[in-house]
């Protein structure tokens, strides 16, 4: 990315089901869903919103290879999206095992996201 204009961070949790994709999607939503970037077109080359670059960094507590990067990319309507995954986040007890919520154990997964936007 040549120039970063905006960085937002978020946290997502999957309390039941132990799915890093659920937690990662929630972390991204936490990071971006309160934002509007109305001036981006004026600073992007040719004013083309599709020339925007979005770099997503996700810190997962486990199952790094199970993250569905293609589904993560679909969460962004514009630009070229890249996804970087690293060890991090947290797996901690939820305090309860609920078989009817597809729990495999009593852990909840916490994922951290940092999203860089630029060109």
MOLINUR-V448309 format. One record per residue. RES is the residue in three letters. OMEGA is omega in whole degrees, -180 to 180 (NA if undefined). D_FIRST is the distance of its C-alpha to the first C-alpha in whole Angstrom. Layout:
# MOLINUR-V448309
{{RES | OMEGA | D_FIRST} {RES | OMEGA | D_FIRST}}
This chain:
# MOLINUR-V448309
{{UNK | -178 | 0} {UNK | -177 | 4} {UNK | 175 | 6} {UNK | 179 | 7} {UNK | -168 | 10} {UNK | 173 | 12} {UNK | 177 | 13} {UNK | -179 | 16} {UNK | 179 | 18} {UNK | 179 | 21} {UNK | 178 | 24} {UNK | -177 | 25} {UNK | 168 | 29} {UNK | -176 | 31} {UNK | -179 | 34} {UNK | 177 | 36} {UNK | 177 | 35} {UNK | -178 | 33} {UNK | -180 | 30} {UNK | 179 | 26} {UNK | 178 | 25} {UNK | -179 | 27} {UNK | 180 | 26} {UNK | 178 | 22} {UNK | 178 | 23} {UNK | 178 | 25} {UNK | 178 | 22} {UNK | 178 | 19} {UNK | 178 | 22} {UNK | -178 | 23} {UNK | -170 | 19} {UNK | -168 | 19} {UNK | 175 | 22} {UNK | -172 | 23} {UNK | 171 | 21} {UNK | -179 | 20} {UNK | -174 | 18} {UNK | -178 | 20} {UNK | -176 | 18} {UNK | -178 | 15} {UNK | -177 | 16} {UNK | -179 | 18} {UNK | 179 | 14} {UNK | 177 | 12} {UNK | -180 | 13} {UNK | -179 | 17} {UNK | -175 | 17} {UNK | -178 | 16} {UNK | 179 | 15} {UNK | 175 | 14} {UNK | 176 | 11} {UNK | 175 | 9} {UNK | 179 | 7} {UNK | 178 | 9} {UNK | -177 | 8} {UNK | 175 | 12} {UNK | -179 | 14} {UNK | 176 | 17} {UNK | -176 | 20} {UNK | 180 | 23} {UNK | -176 | 27} {UNK | 173 | 28} {UNK | -179 | 27} {UNK | -179 | 24} {UNK | 180 | 25} {UNK | 178 | 26} {UNK | 179 | 23} {UNK | -176 | 23} {UNK | 179 | 19} {UNK | 178 | 20} {UNK | 177 | 22} {UNK | -179 | 19} {UNK | -180 | 17} {UNK | 180 | 20} {UNK | -178 | 19} {UNK | -174 | 17} {UNK | -176 | 18} {UNK | 172 | 15} {UNK | 176 | 12} {UNK | -173 | 10} {UNK | 171 | 11} {UNK | -178 | 10} {UNK | 176 | 13} {UNK | -178 | 13} {UNK | 179 | 17} {UNK | 176 | 19} {UNK | 180 | 23} {UNK | -179 | 23} {UNK | -179 | 25} {UNK | 167 | 29} {UNK | -178 | 32} {UNK | -177 | 35} {UNK | 173 | 38} {UNK | 179 | 38} {UNK | -178 | 42} {UNK | 175 | 43} {UNK | -180 | 43} {UNK | -179 | 43} {UNK | -179 | 44} {UNK | 174 | 44} {UNK | 178 | 40} {UNK | 176 | 40} {UNK | 172 | 39} {UNK | 180 | 39} {UNK | -178 | 40} {UNK | -178 | 40} {UNK | 167 | 36} {UNK | -179 | 34} {UNK | 178 | 30} {UNK | -179 | 27} {UNK | 175 | 24} {UNK | 179 | 21} {UNK | 168 | 18} {UNK | -176 | 15} {UNK | 179 | 12} {UNK | -180 | 9} {UNK | 180 | 9} {UNK | 175 | 7} {UNK | NA | 6}}
